[in-house]
Amino acid sequence: QMKKKYIFLGILAIVCVGAYYLTPSLETIVKQVVHKYGSQITGTEVNLQGFNLSLTNGEGSIKGLTVANPTNYKSPNLLDLGGVSVKVDLKSLDTIVINEIKVDKPVLTYEMLSLTQNNIKQLQDNIAKNTASAEKTEAQDAAQPSAGEDKDAKAEKKAAGKKVVIKLVTINEGELRAITSVAGQNNNISVKLPAIKLTGIGEAKNGES
């Protein structure tokens, strides 16, 4: 009996250790989801380096978000984002109160191949194309209200949703880059953005939708 007990405890310990090391963490799952669905929507590589969430104090953050350029562009990324951190008031109920959103080192690169072709427009076209089927399905669902609920009531319910108040938004060390390659002329321009600070978003109306 004692031998069987030790064998059982040994197997249990192995299972626990294996589960600890083999089960993907929340950070890993989020990074995989961002890469998979972000890339599907944009038609380019979307990657996230880090994610952190604390449910006890209402704080979350991401770091190292990149959105790659479509093919045929010289610059590797359209968007490089150093990080975003959010602090939410956990006591807020009907209206969600976000105490602070902090955006660090956003770098947006605009690259123009011709007068009618640029990376931002192409990415927008990719997103419109890749989300068209989802929008069609959503429109069909909205046109067919569930039993006991008319169309207007469903639309009103959807429009209401949760309201949000954001007390402080800061954007630090932003940068805009422009790359043009038109008629054989190559130009690179980089502009550092001043720090941006916004306060009291939605407070006057008791929340924005």
C-alpha positions as CSV (number, residue, x, y, z in Angstrom):
1,Q,0.0,0.0,0.0
2,M,2.8,2.4,0.9
3,K,4.6,1.6,-2.3
4,K,1.5,2.2,-4.4
5,K,1.0,5.5,-2.5
6,Y,4.4,6.7,-3.5
7,I,4.0,5.6,-7.1
8,F,0.7,7.5,-7.2
9,L,2.2,10.7,-5.7
10,G,5.1,10.4,-8.1
11,I,2.8,10.2,-11.1
12,L,0.7,13.1,-9.8
13,A,3.9,15.2,-9.4
14,I,4.9,14.4,-13.0
15,V,1.5,15.4,-14.3
16,C,1.5,18.7,-12.3
17,V,5.0,19.6,-13.5
18,G,4.1,18.7,-17.0
19,A,0.9,20.8,-16.9
20,Y,2.8,23.7,-15.5
21,Y,5.4,23.8,-18.2
22,L,3.3,22.6,-21.2
23,T,0.0,24.6,-20.7
24,P,0.3,27.9,-22.6
25,S,0.1,31.0,-20.4
26,L,-2.5,33.7,-21.0
27,E,0.3,35.9,-22.5
28,T,1.1,33.2,-25.0
29,I,-2.5,32.7,-25.9
30,V,-3.1,36.4,-26.5
31,K,0.0,36.7,-28.6
32,Q,-1.1,33.8,-30.7
33,V,-4.6,35.2,-31.1
34,V,-3.3,38.7,-32.1
35,H,-1.0,37.1,-34.7
36,K,-3.6,34.8,-36.1
37,Y,-6.6,37.1,-36.4
38,G,-4.7,40.3,-36.8
39,S,-2.8,38.9,-39.8
40,Q,-6.0,37.5,-41.3
41,I,-7.8,40.8,-41.1
42,T,-4.9,43.0,-42.4
43,G,-3.4,40.6,-44.9
44,T,0.0,41.2,-43.4
45,E,2.1,40.0,-40.4
46,V,0.8,41.3,-37.1
47,N,2.8,40.4,-34.0
48,L,2.7,41.2,-30.3
49,Q,5.8,40.8,-28.0
50,G,4.2,41.0,-24.6
51,F,0.9,41.0,-22.7
52,N,0.1,41.5,-19.1
53,L,-3.3,41.6,-17.2
54,S,-4.0,42.0,-13.5
55,L,-7.7,41.4,-12.7
56,T,-7.2,42.4,-9.0
57,N,-6.2,46.0,-9.7
58,G,-7.8,46.5,-13.2
59,E,-4.5,47.1,-15.0
60,G,-3.4,45.7,-18.3
61,S,-0.7,46.3,-20.8
62,I,0.7,45.2,-24.2
63,K,4.1,45.8,-25.6
64,G,5.8,45.5,-29.0
65,L,2.9,45.5,-31.4
66,T,3.9,45.6,-35.0
67,V,1.8,45.6,-38.2
68,A,3.9,44.7,-41.3
69,N,3.6,46.5,-44.6
70,P,2.0,44.8,-47.6
71,T,4.4,43.3,-50.1
72,N,6.4,45.5,-52.5
73,Y,7.1,48.2,-49.8
74,K,10.6,49.0,-48.7
75,S,9.9,49.7,-45.0
76,P,9.2,46.5,-42.9
77,N,6.3,47.9,-40.8
78,L,3.4,50.3,-41.2
79,L,3.0,50.5,-37.5
80,D,5.4,50.0,-34.6
81,L,3.9,50.5,-31.1
82,G,6.1,50.4,-28.1
83,G,3.3,49.7,-25.6
84,V,-0.1,50.6,-24.3
85,S,-1.1,50.4,-20.6
86,V,-4.7,50.8,-19.3
87,K,-6.0,51.3,-15.8
88,V,-9.7,50.7,-15.2
89,D,-11.7,51.6,-12.1
90,L,-13.1,48.2,-11.0
91,K,-15.9,49.9,-9.1
92,S,-17.5,51.4,-12.2
93,L,-20.6,49.5,-13.3
94,D,-23.1,51.0,-15.8
95,T,-20.5,53.5,-17.1
96,I,-17.0,52.0,-17.4
97,V,-14.4,54.4,-16.0
98,I,-10.9,54.2,-17.4
99,N,-8.5,56.1,-15.2
100,E,-5.6,56.2,-17.7
101,I,-4.6,55.0,-21.1
102,K,-0.9,55.5,-21.8
103,V,0.5,55.0,-25.3
104,D,4.3,54.8,-25.7
105,K,6.4,55.2,-28.9
106,P,3.8,54.8,-31.7
107,V,5.6,55.0,-35.0
108,L,3.5,55.2,-38.2
109,T,5.2,54.9,-41.5
110,Y,3.5,56.2,-44.7
111,E,5.0,54.9,-47.8
112,M,3.9,55.9,-51.3
113,L,4.8,53.9,-54.4
114,S,2.8,56.1,-56.8
115,L,0.3,58.9,-56.7
116,T,-2.5,56.3,-56.3
117,Q,-0.7,53.6,-54.3
118,N,0.4,53.7,-50.7
119,N,0.6,51.3,-47.8
120,I,-2.1,52.8,-45.7
121,K,-4.7,52.7,-48.5
122,Q,-3.7,49.1,-49.4
123,L,-4.0,48.0,-45.7
124,Q,-7.5,49.7,-45.5
125,D,-8.5,47.8,-48.7
126,N,-7.2,44.6,-47.2
127,I,-9.2,45.1,-44.0
128,A,-12.4,46.0,-46.0
129,K,-12.0,42.9,-48.1
130,N,-11.2,40.5,-45.3
131,T,-14.0,41.8,-43.0
132,A,-16.7,42.0,-45.7
133,S,-18.1,38.5,-45.0
134,A,-18.3,39.2,-41.2
135,E,-20.1,42.5,-41.8
136,K,-22.6,40.8,-44.1
137,T,-23.3,38.1,-41.5
138,E,-23.8,40.8,-38.8
139,A,-26.2,42.7,-41.0
140,Q,-28.2,39.5,-41.7
141,D,-28.4,38.8,-37.9
142,A,-29.6,42.4,-37.3
143,A,-32.3,42.0,-39.9
144,Q,-33.6,38.8,-38.2
145,P,-34.5,39.6,-34.6
146,S,-35.0,36.8,-32.2
147,A,-38.4,35.6,-31.0
148,G,-40.2,38.2,-28.9
149,E,-37.9,41.0,-29.9
150,D,-38.7,43.3,-32.8
151,K,-36.0,44.8,-35.1
152,D,-36.1,48.3,-33.6
153,A,-35.8,47.0,-30.1
154,K,-32.7,44.9,-31.0
155,A,-31.1,47.8,-32.8
156,E,-31.7,50.1,-29.9
157,K,-30.3,47.5,-27.5
158,K,-27.2,47.1,-29.6
159,A,-26.7,50.9,-29.9
160,A,-27.0,51.4,-26.1
161,G,-24.2,49.1,-25.0
162,K,-21.8,50.2,-22.3
163,K,-20.6,53.8,-22.0
164,V,-17.1,54.8,-21.2
165,V,-15.4,57.7,-19.5
166,I,-11.6,58.0,-20.0
167,K,-10.0,60.4,-17.5
168,L,-6.6,60.6,-19.0
169,V,-4.9,59.6,-22.3
170,T,-1.2,60.3,-22.9
171,I,0.7,59.6,-26.1
172,N,4.5,59.8,-25.7
173,E,7.4,59.7,-28.1
174,G,5.2,59.4,-31.2
175,E,6.8,59.6,-34.7
176,L,5.5,59.9,-38.2
177,R,7.6,58.7,-41.1
178,A,7.0,59.3,-44.8
179,I,8.7,57.4,-47.6
180,T,8.0,58.3,-51.2
181,S,9.3,56.6,-54.4
182,V,7.6,58.4,-57.2
183,A,9.1,58.9,-60.7
184,G,12.5,57.7,-59.6
185,Q,12.7,60.2,-56.7
186,N,13.2,58.7,-53.2
187,N,12.4,60.9,-50.2
188,N,12.5,60.0,-46.5
189,I,10.9,62.3,-43.9
190,S,10.7,61.7,-40.2
191,V,8.8,64.0,-37.8
192,K,8.8,63.6,-34.0
193,L,5.4,64.3,-32.4
194,P,5.1,66.3,-29.2
195,A,3.6,64.6,-26.2
196,I,-0.2,64.4,-26.4
197,K,-2.5,64.6,-23.4
198,L,-6.3,64.3,-23.4
199,T,-8.4,64.5,-20.3
200,G,-12.1,64.0,-19.3
201,I,-13.2,62.1,-22.4
202,G,-16.9,61.4,-22.1
203,E,-17.3,63.1,-18.7
204,A,-19.6,65.9,-19.9
205,K,-22.1,63.4,-21.3
206,N,-21.7,60.8,-18.6
207,G,-19.9,58.5,-20.9
208,E,-19.2,58.0,-24.6
209,S,-20.7,55.0,-26.4
